[in-house]
Amino acid sequence: MNNNKLITLLKMMLTIRLFEESLFKLYNDGKLSGTVHTYIGQEAIAVGVLDQINENDIVFSNHRCHGHYLAKTNDVTGLLAEIMGKEGAICKGRGGSQHIYGDNFYSNGVQGNMFPVAAGVALSQKIKKNKGISIIFIGDGTFGEGVIYETLNLVSLWRIPLLIVVENNLYAQSTPLDKNFSGSFEYRAKAFNINFGQIETNDVREIHKRFSGVISNVRKNQEPHIEVINTYRLAPHSKGDDDRSIDEINSW
């Protein structure tokens, strides 16, 4: 990776970080209502992955969607307007922080419910032969939803070109992974005969390099892939619900 590319990626990471820090300030100043789920600490994932997609690819996200949306679109003004319900909003202020639609991007706050949608869209892309793929970002906690397993079964059977990026930040809201997750991500993938990879990093260079090959293979072979990134969110699940130790947070 040359320096110009690295600077571009780091600028986008910084944009996401400053954007989300501003949301906390707006909330504290009484200028923002409702709730927000920030992406602080995980910026390298969205930036490293989505820098490599093309115009036919479609991205699906979840309740923690700001970083994914900004990495794909760089639409800071539209997203802020959406969250604040102001003129120029992406979805006219009706989606708020979690429910975003625009520029081949879809997010929803209901855990796991975008998974079958992403699979269906990816199947449509395969039928149309437009060489587009679908990318869906999910967290470790979403593996507690049954619809995930129903969808993985069909994704494997029908060889659907769906890239599943699992952002394992070690907590489902405030519940540690070892209190809600049995087994492993790898063996879940193997059970459905789906290609699998796993890394632990918040370094955008490593993520960019890793997904260069992953995305290329999903597109070329027109088949699914699960990639787990073991990461960590530095901010609370949603503003104030955080009982993690300061030492643990500082270590990351």
Buried (B, 14 or more C-beta within 10 A) or exposed (E): EEEEEEEEBBEBBEBBBEBBEEBBEBBEEEEBEEBBBBBBBBBBBBBBBBBBBEEEBBBBBBBBBBBBBBBBBBBBEBBBBBBBBEEEBBBEBEBBBBBBBBBBBBBBBEBBEBBBBBBBBBBBBBEEEEBBBBBBBBBBBBBEBEBBBBBBEBBBEBBBBBBBBBBBBBBBBEBEBEEBBEEEBEEBBEEBEBBBBBBEBBEBBBBBEBBBEBBEBBBEEBBBBBBBBBBBBBBBBBBEEBEBEEEEBEEE
